[in-house]
Each structure stands twice: as C-alpha cells, then as structure tokens.
Amino acid sequence: MKLLVTGGAGFIGSAVVRLAIAQGHSVVNLDALTYAACLENVASVADSPLYAFEQSDIGDCAALDRIFADHQPDAVMHLAAESHVDRSIDGPGAFIQTNVTGTYTLLEAARAYWQGAGKPDSFRFHHISTDEVFGSLGPTGQFTETTPYDPRSPYSASKAASDHLVRAWGETYGLPIILTNCSNNYGPFHFPEKLVPVVILKALAEQPIPVYGDGANVRDWLYVEDHADALLTVLTKGTLGRSYNVGGENEVSNLELVKMICALLDDRRPKGAPHADLITFVADRPGHDKRYAIDPSRIRSELGWRPSVTVEEGLARTVDWYLANEDWWRALQNRSGVGDRLGTA
C-alpha cells in the first residue's frame, strides 16, 4: 500500500512513517517543516526506496493536486496539525488556518483525486484527531466514540472542526473516511515543548520543573509507537465511516507523571537528585481540562488492538532515549517558544 502521510516529520507522524516502512508500505511524507517538524525524526528511513518526501503546506491546493497526481497514493493518513494547547491560546489563528482550512483543502484534493480515479473502494482517508475534542471529564467515566463534542481550547475546537469536516465529506461526497481520536502521546522524538520532554530536560539542567496548578489534572498516556501501530491497524482493518478511540489504558495525574520521570532520572543521572525537589507549581493554564480518559472497547473488540506498553515501561524507554540523543534535542532548543512559558493570556 502507498500512503500519503501528512505531518510525517512531526512527533506522531514520524512514528507512523517509520513503522509503515518497517511493515513494507510505501510512504510519501508531506510536511511543511514548521517549527515542530524535524527531518531527523525520519532519518532512519530516508534512504529507503519505499520513502519519498514532499515539502508542502496542506493549504496549498495546487501543490496537493500535483502530489496526488505524481504519487497516486492508496490512502491518506492526515496527521499534519498545530497541536500545542498553550500556543493556541496565544495565537489561535494558526490553528484555524492549519487544522480547519488546511484539512478542508486536503479533503478537496483527496476527493478530486479519488473521483478522478473512478472512486476506488480501496481508497482511504484516515483522519487522526485527539480526545480533547470531547472536553473534560469528572472523577469518573471515559470518552467513547459517541461522547458529545465539547472542546474547551482553540486547539481542541480546531480539531473538532476538522473532525466534523471529515465526517461531512464522507456523508456528502461518499469519500471513504475513517477517524481516530487518541489520548496524550509521549515517547522518542517528542518535541521539547510538551510536558514529558520539558520535565526531562528541566531536570537534566537542574532547573525548576513547572507543574500547572496543583498537578491533579489526569491524562491517559499512550506510548507513541503503540499509537502508530494502532493507526496502521485502523487504516488496514477498520470499518469505513467509523471512528475509533485509541488510549494507552494508563491514567496518571500530571504530578504523578512528573514524579515518575524524576525517579527514573534519579536512578540514571543521580547528579542533582532527588530531581523531584525541582518541582515548582505555577499558575494554571486558562481553561485547563481536568481529566481525559479513553474507553478503548471498540478498537479492542473490533480490531483486536490494545497497547503493549505500560506507562512505567514507556517512560523508562523515553527517558533512556533522551539521555542517548542529546544532539537531537539540543538542536531544537533554540526554536521559537521552546523553553518559554506560553498560553498565559
């Protein structure tokens, strides 16, 4: 199968690219190479005959038409997105442009290509989204595929809008679509503005580790390589028109997560231990959702998929990866906004 992967130089997208090629798929990586993208993320497969790269914005309709015509993919895996909630608070316009308008432009390019090819039944448009579109949970309950949408941030609202567009193109035009909504990802190649790499890098630098509010916000943590496996499973085995929630089955509060990372670093880099002494509580993010939790029953029962890595195992792998790949993360620390507190408006 030939896959057109948008955002394939990003965190989750690059994991999909690497795994897809390992499984024998051909991959066209379409990425605009914005601030959070890094071609080093796919360096391990860049010389593969199964790999091709196209630098383009998903909002460029002429470029998309050419890319579809040149490569003739069997499926689109749409991961390109602005995804950092704090940045969406400071600058929501970029999120609307990429996540909403960009998704619309990609849908139209995919529809034109699919229709021009005779509407093959085998074509797939797989839209990858987030559990944040469902809003915030209380102490109990889980998100299912039928949970009403209730986005609370510019980021989650823009992703909710893109989900609705994809479903509408499926219903109105018959485009063969499939959707997934995932919980919080972590793992190797995670851009160093998100919580897990921030904690690792602050601890290594013996700097204060910021924890929003009281740290009681709960997330379901999904190891990125497990997520990539789930996405390819859904693409190849999922039912058209369906959505599948993908979770890690690992609910942990932010404060618990930070303490787990600190304990791993105490063992591996005892200089500065105990690293938990660096934890510093800071003003909470505006509109910070209290809890996310995924009910993974559908993907488990219909497709036989479940995560292979516990949060303890995944965090250990992640910490070890950052310790072994200092050149990768140091090269990114000078990019715009990295290391700064954003989203306080």
Residue pairs with C-beta under 8 A, 6 or more apart in sequence:
1 25
1 26
1 74
1 75
1 236
2 25
2 26
2 27
2 28
2 71
2 72
2 73
2 74
2 75
3 20
3 25
3 26
3 27
3 28
3 73
3 74
3 75
3 76
3 77
3 235
4 28
4 30
4 67
4 68
4 71
4 73
4 75
4 76
4 77
5 13
5 16
5 17
5 20
5 27
5 28
5 29
5 30
5 77
5 79
6 13
6 30
6 31
6 58
6 76
6 77
6 78
6 79
6 80
6 106
7 13
7 30
7 31
7 37
7 78
7 79
7 80
7 81
8 14
8 16
8 17
8 27
8 29
8 30
8 31
8 42
8 53
8 79
9 29
9 31
9 33
9 37
9 38
9 39
9 41
9 42
10 31
10 36
10 37
10 41
10 79
10 80
10 191
11 36
11 41
11 185
11 189
11 190
11 191
11 224
12 79
12 128
12 182
12 185
12 224
12 227
12 228
13 29
13 31
13 77
13 79
13 80
14 38
14 41
14 42
14 189
15 187
15 188
15 189
15 224
15 225
15 227
15 228
16 77
16 79
16 228
16 231
16 232
17 27
17 29
17 42
17 45
17 51
18 42
18 44
18 45
18 228
19 225
19 228
19 229
19 232
20 27
20 228
20 232
21 27
21 45
21 48
21 50
21 51
23 232
24 50
25 50
25 232
26 50
26 51
26 52
27 45
27 50
27 51
27 52
28 52
28 53
28 54
28 67
28 71
28 73
29 42
29 51
29 52
29 53
29 54
30 54
30 56
30 58
30 67
30 80
31 37
31 53
31 54
31 55
31 56
31 80
32 55
32 56
32 57
32 58
32 80
33 39
33 55
34 82
35 335
35 336
35 337
36 83
36 84
36 191
36 193
36 335
38 189
38 191
38 328
38 332
39 46
39 53
40 328
40 331
41 189
42 51
42 53
45 51
46 53
52 71
54 63
54 67
54 71
56 63
56 64
56 67
57 63
57 102
58 64
58 78
58 80
58 98
58 102
58 103
58 105
58 106
59 97
59 98
59 101
59 102
59 105
60 105
61 105
61 108
61 109
64 105
64 106
64 109
65 109
65 112
65 113
68 109
68 110
68 112
68 113
69 113
72 113
72 117
74 122
74 123
74 124
75 123
75 124
75 125
75 126
75 235
76 106
76 110
76 124
76 125
76 126
77 126
77 128
77 231
77 235
78 103
78 106
78 125
78 126
78 127
78 128
78 166
79 128
80 98
80 102
80 106
81 98
81 99
81 159
81 162
82 88
82 94
82 95
82 98
82 99
82 155
82 158
83 130
83 155
84 155
84 193
84 194
84 342
85 132
85 153
85 155
85 156
85 285
85 343
86 193
86 285
86 341
86 342
86 343
87 94
87 95
87 155
87 193
87 337
87 342
87 343
88 95
88 153
88 154
88 155
88 158
88 343
89 153
89 154
89 285
89 286
89 342
89 343
89 344
89 345
90 342
90 343
90 345
92 154
92 158
95 154
95 155
95 158
96 154
96 158
98 158
99 155
99 158
99 159
99 161
99 162
100 158
100 161
100 162
100 165
103 127
103 161
103 162
103 165
103 166
104 165
107 125
107 165
107 166
107 169
107 175
110 125
110 175
111 169
111 173
111 175
114 120
114 123
114 175
114 176
117 123
119 174
121 176
123 176
124 176
124 177
124 178
124 235
124 240
125 166
125 169
125 175
125 176
125 177
125 178
126 177
126 178
126 179
126 180
126 231
126 234
126 235
127 162
127 163
127 166
127 177
127 178
127 179
127 180
128 179
128 180
128 182
128 231
129 159
129 162
129 163
129 179
129 180
129 181
129 182
130 156
130 159
130 181
130 182
131 143
131 181
131 182
131 183
131 220
131 245
131 247
131 292
131 294
132 151
132 152
132 153
132 155
132 156
132 159
132 289
132 292
133 149
133 150
133 151
133 156
133 159
133 160
133 163
133 181
134 143
134 147
134 148
134 149
134 150
134 151
134 181
134 292
135 149
135 150
135 151
135 152
135 156
135 289
136 150
136 152
136 289
136 290
136 291
136 292
137 143
137 290
137 291
137 292
137 293
138 290
138 291
139 291
141 293
142 293
142 294
142 295
143 181
143 245
143 292
143 293
143 294
143 295
144 245
144 295
144 297
144 298
145 181
145 242
145 243
145 244
145 245
145 298
149 160
149 163
149 164
151 157
151 159
151 160
152 287
152 289
153 287
153 289
163 179
163 181
166 177
166 179
167 177
167 179
169 175
169 177
170 176
170 177
170 240
170 241
176 240
177 240
177 241
178 234
178 235
178 238
178 239
178 240
178 241
178 242
178 243
178 244
179 242
179 243
179 244
180 230
180 231
180 234
180 243
180 244
180 245
180 246
181 243
181 244
181 245
181 246
181 294
182 222
182 227
182 230
182 245
182 246
182 247
182 294
183 219
183 220
183 221
183 222
183 246
183 247
183 248
183 292
183 293
183 294
184 219
184 220
184 221
184 222
184 248
184 292
185 222
185 223
185 224
185 227
186 194
186 195
186 196
186 221
186 222
186 223
186 224
186 314
186 315
186 318
187 223
187 224
187 225
187 314
187 317
187 318
187 321
188 224
188 225
188 317
188 318
188 321
188 325
189 224
189 328
190 196
190 197
190 224
190 318
191 197
191 332
192 198
192 201
192 329
192 332
192 333
192 338
192 339
193 337
193 338
193 342
195 254
195 257
195 258
196 257
196 261
196 315
196 318
197 322
197 329
198 209
198 210
199 209
199 257
199 258
199 261
199 262
200 261
200 265
200 318
200 319
200 322
201 322
201 329
201 333
202 208
202 209
202 210
202 278
203 209
203 261
203 262
203 265
203 269
203 272
203 275
203 278
204 265
204 269
204 322
206 271
206 272
206 278
207 278
208 278
208 279
208 280
209 258
209 262
209 275
209 278
209 279
209 280
210 280
210 282
210 341
211 254
211 255
211 258
211 279
211 280
211 281
211 282
212 254
212 281
212 282
212 283
212 284
212 285
212 288
213 281
213 283
213 284
213 285
213 288
214 255
214 281
215 253
215 254
215 255
215 256
215 258
215 279
215 281
216 253
216 254
216 255
216 290
217 253
217 254
217 288
217 289
217 290
217 291
218 251
218 252
218 253
218 254
218 290
218 291
218 292
218 293
219 251
219 252
219 254
219 257
219 291
219 292
220 247
220 248
220 249
220 250
220 251
220 292
220 293
220 294
221 248
221 250
221 251
221 252
221 257
221 311
221 314
222 246
222 247
222 248
222 250
222 307
223 248
223 307
223 308
223 309
223 311
223 313
223 314
223 317
223 318
225 309
226 248
226 307
226 308
226 309
226 314
227 246
229 305
229 308
230 244
230 246
230 299
230 305
230 307
231 246
233 299
233 303
233 305
234 244
234 246
234 299
234 303
234 305
237 303
238 244
238 302
238 303
239 302
242 298
244 298
244 299
244 302
244 303
245 294
245 295
245 296
245 298
245 299
246 294
246 296
246 299
247 293
247 294
247 295
247 296
247 307
248 294
248 307
248 309
248 311
248 314
249 294
249 296
249 306
249 307
250 307
250 310
250 311
250 314
251 293
252 260
252 311
255 279
257 311
257 315
258 276
258 279
259 276
259 279
260 311
260 312
260 315
261 275
261 315
261 319
262 274
262 275
262 276
262 278
262 279
263 275
263 276
264 315
264 316
264 319
265 273
265 275
265 319
266 273
266 274
266 275
266 276
268 319
268 320
268 323
269 323
272 278
282 341
283 344
285 343
285 344
286 343
286 344
286 345
296 306
299 305
299 306
300 306
309 317
322 329
332 338
333 339
